[in-house]
């Protein structure tokens, strides 16, 4: 094999390493990705959240490949993107469009420190947020300063030719990896905490009392394990003293608490057919689609799933379908809707019955054909 000069030069001072918990970090990052906000005036923040998560993934990949300074830079970027998100949302409403235009058009725009200082003085939400979590923000700032040392190459240990010199290659990388993972966890936690300046739902929904009093939201709660690993319950308790959290809590605590079987319908589109009567005791908490699916399920124990919105949404039950395929297409439902007979349409090993209830299309999957008597029952509720 001939000597590959290009390959040699590209890898001369690179020392790849292994992050043992990489997979768990990636799964934990999903918890942040699932924290989408439904605030219409803050919709742009969802893009910033996803970008911040991607920067963390990039940092892990770069670090393992050996580009350690780029990895630390990507961690720092995740903090800067998250603060930019808050700045563009928490700034005075009269200036939002102007600042967003500056950011998009690459005009003069404040740097990280300038945004922090501005928000500490003027941020309607961030000012209170920052004061209540002072210790936490102090910790983030200390980590950012350490990241800057790698970004600005301060110290010979930040140089590839020193750290990865042939003399040093055989030295243990354990401490270095631990340092990176410490910074990594801080940045993941920081993104999750900065997200809470938009709205408190990732933490609010972590509370069972709140979870059962809210409707089906885009936002998924931070898990207990995630909070403990990346933020700390002491800091979360401090966050619960903020005006933004208390305002939302005080509003939702007055709402009627849903039974678990009702919450499963509203949030997960899961119908426990053995508890239909119990679910209907709180039918006032169901929307029209939910209520229609419940009433349909009550008519026959042959029903397994109910598809709505042209197949884009599914109500599942505790009954197993005989269908072996787990995929479906909206084209299937267009064909069902156009079928000459809306009842007992073959669908793989099962059947579909098409029903219109209060101007809503329902595609009912059932394991056995409906009898004439059952079909007559369905006709009575349309």
Residue pairs with C-beta under 8 A, 6 or more apart in sequence:
11 66
13 160
13 161
13 164
13 165
14 65
14 66
14 67
14 160
14 164
15 66
15 163
15 164
15 169
15 173
16 64
16 65
16 66
17 63
17 64
17 66
17 173
17 176
17 177
18 64
18 177
19 25
19 60
19 63
19 64
19 177
19 180
19 181
21 181
22 60
22 64
25 56
25 60
25 184
25 188
26 57
26 60
28 188
28 226
28 229
28 230
29 53
29 56
29 57
29 188
31 192
31 220
31 222
31 223
31 226
32 49
32 52
32 53
32 188
32 191
32 192
32 195
33 49
33 50
33 53
34 219
34 220
35 49
35 192
35 195
35 201
35 202
35 219
35 220
35 222
36 46
36 49
36 218
36 219
37 43
37 45
37 46
37 195
37 198
37 199
37 201
37 218
37 219
38 199
38 201
38 217
38 218
38 219
39 45
39 198
39 199
41 89
42 89
42 198
42 199
44 85
44 88
44 89
44 100
45 85
45 88
45 89
45 195
45 198
48 81
48 82
48 84
48 85
48 88
49 82
49 85
49 191
49 195
51 81
52 78
52 81
52 82
52 85
52 191
53 78
53 191
55 74
55 75
55 77
55 78
55 81
56 74
56 75
56 78
56 184
56 187
56 188
56 191
58 71
58 74
59 71
59 72
59 74
59 75
59 78
59 184
59 187
60 71
60 184
62 68
62 70
62 71
62 74
63 71
63 180
66 164
68 150
68 163
68 176
68 180
69 150
69 151
69 153
69 158
69 160
71 180
72 147
72 150
72 151
72 180
72 183
73 147
73 150
73 151
75 147
75 183
75 184
75 187
76 144
76 147
76 148
76 151
78 187
78 190
78 191
79 112
79 140
79 144
79 147
79 187
79 190
79 191
80 112
82 190
82 191
82 194
82 195
83 112
83 115
83 116
83 119
83 194
84 103
84 115
85 194
85 198
86 115
86 119
86 123
86 125
86 126
86 194
86 197
86 198
87 99
87 110
87 115
87 118
87 119
88 96
88 99
88 100
88 103
89 96
89 197
89 198
90 119
90 123
90 124
90 125
90 126
90 197
91 99
91 118
91 122
91 123
92 122
99 109
101 107
102 108
102 109
103 109
110 118
112 144
119 126
119 127
119 130
120 126
120 127
120 130
121 127
123 129
123 130
125 197
125 242
125 243
125 244
126 197
128 242
128 243
128 244
129 196
129 197
129 239
129 242
129 244
130 137
132 238
132 239
132 241
132 242
133 193
133 235
133 238
133 239
135 235
135 238
136 193
136 231
136 232
136 235
136 238
139 186
140 186
140 190
143 183
143 186
143 187
146 183
147 183
148 154
149 155
149 158
150 158
153 159
156 162
156 163
157 163
162 168
185 229
185 230
188 230
189 230
189 231
189 232
192 202
192 222
192 226
192 230
192 231
193 231
193 235
193 239
195 202
196 202
196 203
196 239
196 244
196 245
197 244
199 219
199 244
199 248
200 239
200 242
200 244
200 245
200 248
200 249
201 214
201 217
201 219
201 221
201 248
202 219
202 220
202 221
202 222
203 221
203 222
203 227
203 236
203 239
203 240
203 245
204 210
204 214
204 221
204 245
204 248
204 249
204 252
205 211
205 214
205 217
205 219
205 220
205 221
206 221
206 222
206 223
206 224
206 227
209 253
209 257
210 249
210 252
210 253
211 221
211 263
212 257
212 258
212 259
212 260
212 263
213 252
213 253
213 255
213 256
213 257
213 258
214 252
214 255
215 266
215 267
216 266
216 267
222 231
227 233
227 236
239 245
240 246
240 249
256 282
256 284
256 285
258 266
258 282
258 285
259 278
259 279
259 281
259 282
261 272
261 275
261 278
261 279
262 279
262 282
262 285
262 286
264 270
264 271
264 272
265 271
265 279
265 286
265 290
265 293
265 294
265 315
266 285
266 286
266 287
266 290
269 293
269 313
269 314
269 315
269 316
270 315
270 316
270 317
270 318
271 279
271 293
271 294
271 297
271 315
271 316
271 317
271 318
272 279
272 317
272 318
273 297
273 298
273 301
273 303
273 317
273 318
273 319
274 318
276 294
276 297
276 298
279 286
279 294
280 294
283 291
283 294
286 294
288 358
288 360
289 308
289 313
289 360
290 315
292 357
292 358
292 360
292 362
293 306
293 308
293 315
293 362
295 357
295 381
296 303
296 306
296 355
296 357
296 362
296 364
296 378
296 381
297 303
297 306
297 315
297 317
299 374
299 377
299 378
299 381
300 366
300 370
300 374
300 377
301 319
302 366
302 367
302 368
302 370
302 374
303 317
303 319
303 364
303 365
303 366
304 316
304 317
304 319
304 320
304 321
304 322
304 350
304 365
304 366
304 367
305 314
305 315
305 316
305 317
305 321
305 365
306 314
306 315
306 362
306 363
306 364
306 365
307 313
307 314
307 315
307 328
307 333
307 362
307 363
307 365
308 314
308 315
308 360
308 361
308 362
308 363
309 361
310 330
310 333
310 334
310 361
311 328
311 329
311 330
311 332
311 333
311 363
312 330
319 367
321 350
321 365
321 367
322 349
322 350
322 367
323 347
323 348
323 349
323 350
323 365
324 348
324 349
325 348
332 347
333 361
333 363
336 342
336 345
336 347
336 352
336 354
336 363
337 354
337 361
337 363
339 345
339 354
342 353
342 354
342 355
343 353
343 354
343 370
343 375
343 378
344 351
344 353
344 369
344 370
345 351
345 352
345 353
345 354
346 352
347 365
350 365
350 366
350 367
351 365
351 366
351 367
351 368
351 369
351 370
352 363
352 364
352 365
352 366
353 363
353 364
353 366
353 370
353 378
354 361
354 362
354 363
354 364
355 361
355 362
355 363
355 364
355 378
355 382
356 362
356 382
357 381
357 382
370 378
